[in-house]
Amino acid sequence: MATRDAEIVSIGRTNGLVADLLRDLATVQTSKQSTWGYKRAAASIRDLDEPIEHYLKPDGTLRKIANVGPSSTRVVLEVLNTGRSDLVDAAIAASSQRSEIEKSRALRHHFLARAQVRAVLDDDRLTGVSLNAYQGDLQMHSTWSDGSQKLEDIVGAGIARGYRYCAVTDHSYGLKIAGGMSVAEMREQHAEIDGLNAKYGQRFRLLKGIEANIRADGSVDMEPEELRLLEVVVAAPHAVLRSPADQTERMLRTVSTPGVNILGHPRGRMYGSRPGVSARWPDVFEAAAKSEVAIEIDGDPARQDLDYDLARRAVDAGCLFALDSDAHSSPELAYSETAIAHARLAGVPVERVVNCWPVERLLEWTARSWSR
């Protein structure tokens, strides 16, 4: 990373360090209550808009932070004073889970805390996509699958954020565990979308999308004639995410599939718990660029996939990008800001971000996927 970018990311980095240590402390607890307590404290600190240093009072105590109790406060103060935590070190040393913790730590690289996201978005030394240029979110979920927001909630939240459109991309029928929609249910959803678009007219357009599941062989779990019913197709992996085996051919098949527009959370990694798909990513990015399939940066704080480091390789390959929230509730639409932050750090040109295109251009692009 360039010196300037490293300097920007360093703002708020302590939030992530403290949160990571609290997750380690949660791992070694013997009671569920303590485990969840430390996890909640870690999440609260990762979600802070400002650096944790700003919470330190002149007398050396800490301003109150929601869900952060006395033991977690001690960890914060130790880190602020010394850059490490004796409390956490001692707890790990007394446990039998050092190996598990080391594995988890190896799976936390290139995740941005909320304060880092804010610093990246606010720093005018970075160019590329900005919040003002962003016109709509292209991956989110509703009560039609595993989300908690209704379709009209998505419209209202999108308008409140200044969007011109959003794509609702509930799960396809192949992912039953996430409440995947049948084709009949999808048609019912489309009728509801038509009604909302008639109601809101030029103010906002809700696009008919899907998050199709990528099978182990790289095919998607919907038939071509079913995919043709949709305006935006996000294809994403939800299985074989812990295997170290190379899955390049799997991803190459997906990005060459007619009707697929976006490769969603390409690795399927998860903060501290799984590495996701292993592949020769430059080869995948080259194929995606050739097919005009956008590579997604998923802004869910636990995913952040692709991260800014790997996304730079996709920039070099000439890829298009989709920067999405993967929201399952209306407040989570703010996760798109994390995706935008990674794009800014990766140097993604704004003209290659499909979320910044007018809806007419967007739909012309998605329609071209059938000429592949």
C-alpha positions as a Markdown table, in Angstrom:
| # | Residue | x | y | z |
|---|---|---|---|---|
| 1 | Met | 0.0 | 0.0 | 0.0 |
| 2 | Ala | 1.3 | 3.5 | -0.8 |
| 3 | Thr | 2.5 | 5.6 | 2.1 |
| 4 | Arg | -0.4 | 8.0 | 1.8 |
| 5 | Asp | -3.0 | 5.2 | 1.8 |
| 6 | Ala | -1.4 | 3.5 | 4.8 |
| 7 | Glu | -1.5 | 6.9 | 6.6 |
| 8 | Ile | -5.2 | 7.2 | 5.9 |
| 9 | Val | -6.0 | 3.6 | 7.0 |
| 10 | Ser | -4.0 | 4.1 | 10.2 |
| 11 | Ile | -6.8 | 6.5 | 11.4 |
| 12 | Gly | -9.1 | 4.3 | 13.4 |
| 13 | Arg | -6.8 | 1.2 | 13.1 |
| 14 | Thr | -6.7 | 0.9 | 16.9 |
| 15 | Asn | -10.4 | 0.3 | 16.9 |
| 16 | Gly | -9.8 | -2.9 | 14.9 |
| 17 | Leu | -6.9 | -3.9 | 17.0 |
| 18 | Val | -9.0 | -3.6 | 20.2 |
| 19 | Ala | -11.9 | -5.4 | 18.6 |
| 20 | Asp | -9.7 | -8.3 | 17.5 |
| 21 | Leu | -8.3 | -8.7 | 21.1 |
| 22 | Leu | -11.8 | -8.7 | 22.5 |
| 23 | Arg | -12.7 | -11.4 | 20.0 |
| 24 | Asp | -9.7 | -13.4 | 21.3 |
| 25 | Leu | -10.8 | -12.9 | 24.8 |
| 26 | Ala | -14.3 | -14.1 | 23.9 |
| 27 | Thr | -12.8 | -17.3 | 22.4 |
| 28 | Val | -11.2 | -18.4 | 25.7 |
| 29 | Gln | -14.3 | -17.8 | 27.9 |
| 30 | Thr | -15.9 | -20.7 | 29.7 |
| 31 | Ser | -19.3 | -19.2 | 29.9 |
| 32 | Lys | -21.6 | -18.3 | 27.0 |
| 33 | Gln | -22.6 | -15.1 | 28.8 |
| 34 | Ser | -19.0 | -13.9 | 28.9 |
| 35 | Thr | -18.3 | -15.0 | 25.4 |
| 36 | Trp | -21.2 | -13.0 | 24.0 |
| 37 | Gly | -20.4 | -10.1 | 26.3 |
| 38 | Tyr | -16.9 | -9.7 | 24.8 |
| 39 | Lys | -18.2 | -10.3 | 21.3 |
| 40 | Arg | -20.7 | -7.5 | 21.7 |
| 41 | Ala | -18.0 | -5.2 | 23.1 |
| 42 | Ala | -15.8 | -6.0 | 20.1 |
| 43 | Ala | -18.7 | -5.2 | 17.7 |
| 44 | Ser | -19.4 | -1.9 | 19.4 |
| 45 | Ile | -15.8 | -0.8 | 19.1 |
| 46 | Arg | -15.5 | -1.8 | 15.4 |
| 47 | Asp | -18.7 | 0.2 | 14.7 |
| 48 | Leu | -17.5 | 3.4 | 16.3 |
| 49 | Asp | -17.5 | 6.3 | 13.8 |
| 50 | Glu | -14.4 | 7.9 | 15.4 |
| 51 | Pro | -11.1 | 6.5 | 16.6 |
| 52 | Ile | -11.1 | 5.0 | 20.1 |
| 53 | Glu | -8.3 | 7.5 | 21.1 |
| 54 | His | -11.0 | 10.2 | 21.0 |
| 55 | Tyr | -12.8 | 8.4 | 23.9 |
| 56 | Leu | -9.8 | 8.8 | 26.3 |
| 57 | Lys | -10.5 | 11.6 | 28.8 |
| 58 | Pro | -7.8 | 13.9 | 30.3 |
| 59 | Asp | -7.9 | 12.0 | 33.6 |
| 60 | Gly | -6.9 | 8.7 | 31.8 |
| 61 | Thr | -10.4 | 7.1 | 32.0 |
| 62 | Leu | -12.6 | 6.2 | 29.1 |
| 63 | Arg | -15.9 | 7.8 | 28.0 |
| 64 | Lys | -18.8 | 5.4 | 28.1 |
| 65 | Ile | -19.2 | 3.1 | 25.1 |
| 66 | Ala | -22.3 | 1.0 | 24.7 |
| 67 | Asn | -21.8 | -2.7 | 25.5 |
| 68 | Val | -18.2 | -2.1 | 26.8 |
| 69 | Gly | -18.0 | -3.2 | 30.4 |
| 70 | Pro | -15.1 | -2.9 | 33.0 |
| 71 | Ser | -13.0 | -5.8 | 31.7 |
| 72 | Ser | -13.3 | -4.6 | 28.0 |
| 73 | Thr | -12.5 | -1.1 | 29.1 |
| 74 | Arg | -9.3 | -2.4 | 30.8 |
| 75 | Val | -8.3 | -3.9 | 27.4 |
| 76 | Val | -9.0 | -0.6 | 25.6 |
| 77 | Leu | -6.8 | 1.3 | 28.1 |
| 78 | Glu | -4.0 | -1.2 | 28.0 |
| 79 | Val | -3.9 | -0.9 | 24.2 |
| 80 | Leu | -4.1 | 2.9 | 24.2 |
| 81 | Asn | -1.2 | 3.0 | 26.7 |
| 82 | Thr | 1.1 | 0.2 | 25.5 |
| 83 | Gly | -0.2 | -1.0 | 22.1 |
| 84 | Arg | -1.0 | -4.5 | 23.6 |
| 85 | Ser | -3.1 | -6.1 | 26.4 |
| 86 | Asp | -1.6 | -8.0 | 29.3 |
| 87 | Leu | -5.1 | -9.1 | 30.2 |
| 88 | Val | -5.7 | -10.8 | 26.9 |
| 89 | Asp | -2.2 | -12.3 | 26.7 |
| 90 | Ala | -2.6 | -13.9 | 30.2 |
| 91 | Ala | -6.0 | -15.2 | 29.3 |
| 92 | Ile | -4.7 | -16.9 | 26.1 |
| 93 | Ala | -1.7 | -18.3 | 27.9 |
| 94 | Ala | -3.9 | -19.9 | 30.5 |
| 95 | Ser | -6.2 | -21.5 | 27.9 |
| 96 | Ser | -5.8 | -24.4 | 25.5 |
| 97 | Gln | -7.0 | -22.4 | 22.5 |
| 98 | Arg | -3.9 | -20.6 | 21.3 |
| 99 | Ser | -3.8 | -22.5 | 18.0 |
| 100 | Glu | -7.5 | -21.7 | 17.4 |
| 101 | Ile | -6.9 | -18.0 | 18.1 |
| 102 | Glu | -3.8 | -17.9 | 15.8 |
| 103 | Lys | -5.9 | -19.4 | 13.0 |
| 104 | Ser | -8.7 | -16.9 | 13.6 |
| 105 | Arg | -6.1 | -14.0 | 13.6 |
| 106 | Ala | -4.8 | -15.1 | 10.2 |
| 107 | Leu | -8.3 | -14.6 | 8.8 |
| 108 | Arg | -8.7 | -11.0 | 9.8 |
| 109 | His | -6.5 | -9.2 | 7.3 |
| 110 | His | -7.7 | -6.2 | 5.4 |
| 111 | Phe | -10.9 | -5.7 | 7.3 |
| 112 | Leu | -11.7 | -2.0 | 8.0 |
| 113 | Ala | -13.2 | -0.8 | 11.2 |
| 114 | Arg | -16.0 | 1.8 | 10.8 |
| 115 | Ala | -13.7 | 4.7 | 11.9 |
| 116 | Gln | -11.3 | 3.7 | 9.1 |
| 117 | Val | -14.1 | 3.7 | 6.6 |
| 118 | Arg | -15.1 | 7.2 | 7.7 |
| 119 | Ala | -11.5 | 8.3 | 7.3 |
| 120 | Val | -11.2 | 6.9 | 3.8 |
| 121 | Leu | -14.5 | 8.4 | 2.7 |
| 122 | Asp | -13.6 | 11.8 | 4.1 |
| 123 | Asp | -10.0 | 12.1 | 2.8 |
| 124 | Asp | -10.0 | 14.2 | -0.5 |
| 125 | Arg | -6.5 | 12.9 | -1.3 |
| 126 | Leu | -8.2 | 9.7 | -2.5 |
| 127 | Thr | -9.9 | 9.8 | -5.9 |
| 128 | Gly | -12.4 | 7.6 | -7.6 |
| 129 | Val | -15.9 | 6.7 | -6.4 |
| 130 | Ser | -17.6 | 8.9 | -3.8 |
| 131 | Leu | -20.8 | 8.8 | -1.9 |
| 132 | Asn | -22.2 | 11.6 | -4.1 |
| 133 | Ala | -21.5 | 9.6 | -7.3 |
| 134 | Tyr | -23.2 | 6.4 | -6.0 |
| 135 | Gln | -26.7 | 6.0 | -7.5 |
| 136 | Gly | -27.9 | 2.6 | -6.2 |
| 137 | Asp | -27.2 | -0.6 | -4.3 |
| 138 | Leu | -27.3 | -3.9 | -6.3 |
| 139 | Gln | -27.3 | -6.5 | -3.6 |
| 140 | Met | -29.7 | -6.7 | -0.7 |
| 141 | His | -32.3 | -9.1 | 0.8 |
| 142 | Ser | -35.9 | -8.7 | 1.8 |
| 143 | Thr | -38.6 | -10.8 | 3.7 |
| 144 | Trp | -38.9 | -12.8 | 0.5 |
| 145 | Ser | -35.8 | -14.7 | 1.5 |
| 146 | Asp | -33.7 | -14.1 | 4.6 |
| 147 | Gly | -34.0 | -10.3 | 5.1 |
| 148 | Ser | -36.1 | -8.5 | 7.6 |
| 149 | Gln | -37.0 | -5.5 | 5.4 |
| 150 | Lys | -40.0 | -5.3 | 3.1 |
| 151 | Leu | -39.7 | -4.2 | -0.5 |
| 152 | Glu | -41.2 | -0.8 | 0.3 |
| 153 | Asp | -38.8 | -0.4 | 3.2 |
| 154 | Ile | -36.0 | -0.8 | 0.6 |
| 155 | Val | -37.5 | 1.9 | -1.5 |
| 156 | Gly | -37.9 | 4.3 | 1.4 |
| 157 | Ala | -34.4 | 3.7 | 2.7 |
| 158 | Gly | -33.0 | 4.1 | -0.8 |
| 159 | Ile | -34.7 | 7.4 | -1.3 |
| 160 | Ala | -33.5 | 8.6 | 2.1 |
| 161 | Arg | -29.9 | 7.9 | 1.0 |
| 162 | Gly | -30.4 | 9.8 | -2.2 |
| 163 | Tyr | -30.4 | 6.7 | -4.5 |
| 164 | Arg | -32.1 | 6.5 | -7.8 |
| 165 | Tyr | -32.5 | 2.7 | -7.8 |
| 166 | Cys | -31.8 | -0.5 | -5.9 |
| 167 | Ala | -31.8 | -4.1 | -6.9 |
| 168 | Val | -33.5 | -6.6 | -4.5 |
| 169 | Thr | -31.5 | -9.8 | -4.8 |
| 170 | Asp | -33.1 | -12.4 | -2.6 |
| 171 | His | -31.7 | -15.9 | -2.7 |
| 172 | Ser | -32.5 | -18.3 | -5.4 |
| 173 | Tyr | -34.3 | -21.6 | -4.8 |
| 174 | Gly | -31.0 | -23.6 | -4.7 |
| 175 | Leu | -30.1 | -22.1 | -1.3 |
| 176 | Lys | -33.0 | -23.4 | 0.9 |
| 177 | Ile | -31.1 | -22.6 | 4.1 |
| 178 | Ala | -31.4 | -18.9 | 3.3 |
| 179 | Gly | -35.1 | -19.1 | 2.4 |
| 180 | Gly | -34.4 | -19.2 | -1.3 |
| 181 | Met | -37.4 | -18.2 | -3.5 |
| 182 | Ser | -39.1 | -20.6 | -5.8 |
| 183 | Val | -39.8 | -19.3 | -9.3 |
| 184 | Ala | -43.5 | -18.9 | -8.5 |
| 185 | Glu | -42.5 | -16.8 | -5.5 |
| 186 | Met | -40.2 | -14.8 | -7.6 |
| 187 | Arg | -43.0 | -14.0 | -10.0 |
| 188 | Glu | -45.1 | -12.8 | -7.1 |
| 189 | Gln | -42.3 | -10.6 | -5.9 |
| 190 | His | -42.0 | -9.1 | -9.4 |
| 191 | Ala | -45.7 | -8.2 | -9.4 |
| 192 | Glu | -45.1 | -6.4 | -6.1 |
| 193 | Ile | -42.1 | -4.6 | -7.6 |
| 194 | Asp | -44.1 | -3.5 | -10.6 |
| 195 | Gly | -46.7 | -2.0 | -8.2 |
| 196 | Leu | -44.0 | -0.1 | -6.3 |
| 197 | Asn | -42.4 | 1.2 | -9.4 |
| 198 | Ala | -45.8 | 2.5 | -10.6 |
| 199 | Lys | -46.3 | 4.1 | -7.3 |
| 200 | Tyr | -42.9 | 5.9 | -7.1 |
| 201 | Gly | -42.5 | 6.7 | -10.8 |
| 202 | Gln | -39.4 | 8.7 | -11.6 |
| 203 | Arg | -38.4 | 9.1 | -8.0 |
| 204 | Phe | -37.0 | 5.6 | -7.6 |
| 205 | Arg | -36.8 | 2.3 | -9.4 |
| 206 | Leu | -36.6 | -1.1 | -7.7 |
| 207 | Leu | -34.9 | -3.6 | -10.0 |
| 208 | Lys | -35.8 | -7.3 | -10.2 |
| 209 | Gly | -32.7 | -9.2 | -9.1 |
| 210 | Ile | -31.6 | -12.5 | -7.6 |
| 211 | Glu | -28.6 | -13.8 | -5.7 |
| 212 | Ala | -28.0 | -17.1 | -7.6 |
| 213 | Asn | -26.0 | -19.7 | -5.8 |
| 214 | Ile | -22.8 | -20.9 | -7.5 |
| 215 | Arg | -22.6 | -24.7 | -7.4 |
| 216 | Ala | -19.3 | -26.6 | -6.7 |
| 217 | Asp | -18.8 | -27.0 | -10.5 |
| 218 | Gly | -19.3 | -23.3 | -11.2 |
| 219 | Ser | -22.8 | -23.5 | -12.7 |
| 220 | Val | -25.6 | -21.5 | -11.2 |
| 221 | Asp | -28.7 | -23.0 | -9.6 |
| 222 | Met | -31.2 | -21.5 | -12.0 |
| 223 | Glu | -32.1 | -22.3 | -15.6 |
| 224 | Pro | -31.5 | -19.9 | -18.4 |
| 225 | Glu | -35.2 | -19.2 | -19.0 |
| 226 | Glu | -35.5 | -18.4 | -15.3 |
| 227 | Leu | -32.6 | -16.0 | -15.4 |
| 228 | Arg | -34.2 | -14.1 | -18.3 |
| 229 | Leu | -37.0 | -13.0 | -16.0 |
| 230 | Leu | -34.5 | -10.9 | -14.0 |
| 231 | Glu | -32.9 | -7.5 | -14.5 |
| 232 | Val | -29.8 | -8.0 | -12.3 |
| 233 | Val | -28.2 | -11.4 | -11.6 |
| 234 | Val | -25.6 | -11.7 | -8.8 |
| 235 | Ala | -23.9 | -15.1 | -8.7 |
| 236 | Ala | -22.2 | -15.9 | -5.4 |
| 237 | Pro | -20.5 | -18.9 | -3.8 |
| 238 | His | -22.0 | -20.2 | -0.5 |
| 239 | Ala | -20.3 | -23.6 | -0.3 |
| 240 | Val | -16.8 | -25.1 | -0.5 |
| 241 | Leu | -15.5 | -22.0 | 1.2 |
| 242 | Arg | -13.0 | -23.6 | 3.6 |
| 243 | Ser | -11.2 | -25.9 | 1.1 |
| 244 | Pro | -7.6 | -25.0 | 0.2 |
| 245 | Ala | -8.0 | -26.6 | -3.2 |
| 246 | Asp | -7.8 | -24.4 | -6.2 |
| 247 | Gln | -11.2 | -23.4 | -7.5 |
| 248 | Thr | -10.2 | -21.3 | -10.5 |
| 249 | Glu | -12.2 | -23.4 | -13.0 |
| 250 | Arg | -15.3 | -23.0 | -10.8 |
| 251 | Met | -15.1 | -19.2 | -10.9 |
| 252 | Leu | -14.2 | -19.1 | -14.6 |
| 253 | Arg | -17.3 | -21.1 | -15.5 |
| 254 | Thr | -19.4 | -18.7 | -13.5 |
| 255 | Val | -18.2 | -15.5 | -15.1 |
| 256 | Ser | -18.7 | -17.0 | -18.6 |
| 257 | Thr | -22.3 | -18.0 | -17.9 |
| 258 | Pro | -24.8 | -16.0 | -20.0 |
| 259 | Gly | -27.1 | -13.9 | -17.8 |
| 260 | Val | -24.7 | -13.5 | -14.9 |
| 261 | Asn | -23.9 | -9.8 | -14.3 |
| 262 | Ile | -22.1 | -9.7 | -11.0 |
| 263 | Leu | -19.7 | -12.1 | -9.2 |
| 264 | Gly | -20.9 | -11.5 | -5.7 |
| 265 | His | -18.6 | -11.7 | -2.6 |
| 266 | Pro | -16.2 | -13.7 | -4.8 |
| 267 | Arg | -14.3 | -15.5 | -2.1 |
| 268 | Gly | -17.1 | -15.9 | 0.4 |
| 269 | Arg | -14.6 | -15.2 | 3.2 |
| 270 | Met | -15.8 | -14.4 | 6.7 |
| 271 | Tyr | -14.0 | -12.4 | 9.4 |
| 272 | Gly | -12.0 | -14.6 | 11.6 |
| 273 | Ser | -13.7 | -17.8 | 10.7 |
| 274 | Arg | -13.1 | -18.9 | 7.0 |
| 275 | Pro | -10.8 | -18.0 | 4.2 |
| 276 | Gly | -13.2 | -18.5 | 1.3 |
| 277 | Val | -12.5 | -19.7 | -2.2 |
| 278 | Ser | -8.9 | -20.2 | -3.3 |
| 279 | Ala | -8.3 | -19.4 | -6.9 |
| 280 | Arg | -5.9 | -17.9 | -9.4 |
| 281 | Trp | -7.7 | -14.6 | -9.1 |
| 282 | Pro | -5.8 | -12.7 | -11.8 |
| 283 | Asp | -7.1 | -15.3 | -14.3 |
| 284 | Val | -10.6 | -15.0 | -12.9 |
| 285 | Phe | -10.5 | -11.2 | -13.2 |
| 286 | Glu | -9.2 | -11.3 | -16.7 |
| 287 | Ala | -12.1 | -13.6 | -17.7 |
| 288 | Ala | -14.6 | -11.4 | -15.9 |
| 289 | Ala | -13.3 | -8.3 | -17.7 |
| 290 | Lys | -13.6 | -10.0 | -21.0 |
| 291 | Ser | -17.2 | -11.1 | -20.2 |
| 292 | Glu | -18.1 | -7.7 | -18.7 |
| 293 | Val | -19.1 | -9.4 | -15.4 |
| 294 | Ala | -18.6 | -6.9 | -12.5 |
| 295 | Ile | -16.6 | -8.0 | -9.5 |
| 296 | Glu | -18.4 | -7.2 | -6.3 |
| 297 | Ile | -17.0 | -5.5 | -3.3 |
| 298 | Asp | -19.4 | -6.6 | -0.6 |
| 299 | Gly | -19.6 | -4.1 | 2.2 |
| 300 | Asp | -21.0 | -6.4 | 5.0 |
| 301 | Pro | -18.5 | -5.7 | 7.8 |
| 302 | Ala | -18.0 | -9.4 | 8.3 |
| 303 | Arg | -17.3 | -10.0 | 4.6 |
| 304 | Gln | -15.5 | -7.0 | 3.0 |
| 305 | Asp | -15.0 | -9.1 | 0.0 |
| 306 | Leu | -13.1 | -8.2 | -2.2 |
| 307 | Asp | -10.8 | -6.2 | 0.1 |
| 308 | Tyr | -8.8 | -3.3 | -1.3 |
| 309 | Asp | -5.6 | -5.3 | -1.7 |
| 310 | Leu | -7.1 | -8.0 | -3.9 |
| 311 | Ala | -9.4 | -5.5 | -5.6 |
| 312 | Arg | -6.3 | -3.7 | -7.0 |
| 313 | Arg | -5.6 | -6.8 | -9.1 |
| 314 | Ala | -9.1 | -6.6 | -10.5 |
| 315 | Val | -8.4 | -2.9 | -11.4 |
| 316 | Asp | -5.3 | -3.9 | -13.2 |
| 317 | Ala | -7.2 | -6.6 | -15.2 |
| 318 | Gly | -9.7 | -3.9 | -16.4 |
| 319 | Cys | -12.7 | -5.2 | -14.4 |
| 320 | Leu | -16.0 | -3.5 | -13.8 |
| 321 | Phe | -17.1 | -3.3 | -10.2 |
| 322 | Ala | -20.3 | -3.5 | -8.1 |
| 323 | Leu | -20.1 | -1.9 | -4.7 |
| 324 | Asp | -22.9 | -3.3 | -2.6 |
| 325 | Ser | -24.2 | -3.5 | 1.0 |
| 326 | Asp | -25.6 | -7.0 | 1.1 |
| 327 | Ala | -28.1 | -5.5 | 3.5 |
| 328 | His | -30.6 | -7.7 | 5.2 |
| 329 | Ser | -32.3 | -4.7 | 7.0 |
| 330 | Ser | -32.7 | -1.1 | 6.0 |
| 331 | Pro | -30.1 | 0.3 | 8.4 |
| 332 | Glu | -27.6 | -2.0 | 6.8 |
| 333 | Leu | -27.7 | -0.1 | 3.6 |
| 334 | Ala | -25.0 | 1.9 | 5.2 |
| 335 | Tyr | -22.7 | -1.1 | 4.6 |
| 336 | Ser | -22.3 | 0.2 | 1.0 |
| 337 | Glu | -20.0 | 2.8 | 2.5 |
| 338 | Thr | -17.5 | 0.1 | 3.5 |
| 339 | Ala | -17.5 | -1.2 | -0.1 |
| 340 | Ile | -16.9 | 2.3 | -1.4 |
| 341 | Ala | -14.0 | 2.8 | 1.1 |
| 342 | His | -12.3 | -0.4 | -0.2 |
| 343 | Ala | -12.8 | 0.8 | -3.8 |
| 344 | Arg | -11.2 | 4.2 | -3.0 |
| 345 | Leu | -8.2 | 2.4 | -1.4 |
| 346 | Ala | -7.9 | 0.1 | -4.4 |
| 347 | Gly | -8.0 | 3.0 | -6.9 |
| 348 | Val | -11.2 | 1.8 | -8.7 |
| 349 | Pro | -12.0 | 4.4 | -11.4 |
| 350 | Val | -15.5 | 5.8 | -11.0 |
| 351 | Glu | -16.4 | 5.1 | -14.6 |
| 352 | Arg | -15.9 | 1.3 | -13.9 |
| 353 | Val | -18.4 | 1.3 | -10.9 |
| 354 | Val | -21.7 | 0.2 | -12.3 |
| 355 | Asn | -23.5 | 1.6 | -9.2 |
| 356 | Cys | -22.6 | 5.1 | -10.5 |
| 357 | Trp | -24.3 | 4.6 | -13.9 |
| 358 | Pro | -27.8 | 5.9 | -14.7 |
| 359 | Val | -30.3 | 3.1 | -14.6 |
| 360 | Glu | -30.7 | 3.1 | -18.4 |
| 361 | Arg | -27.0 | 2.4 | -18.9 |
| 362 | Leu | -27.0 | -0.2 | -16.1 |
| 363 | Leu | -29.9 | -2.2 | -17.7 |
| 364 | Glu | -28.3 | -2.0 | -21.2 |
| 365 | Trp | -25.2 | -3.6 | -19.7 |
| 366 | Thr | -27.0 | -6.3 | -17.8 |
| 367 | Ala | -28.9 | -7.2 | -21.0 |
| 368 | Arg | -25.7 | -7.6 | -23.0 |
| 369 | Ser | -24.8 | -10.6 | -20.7 |
| 370 | Trp | -27.0 | -12.8 | -23.0 |
| 371 | Ser | -24.8 | -12.2 | -26.0 |
| 372 | Arg | -21.8 | -13.9 | -24.3 |
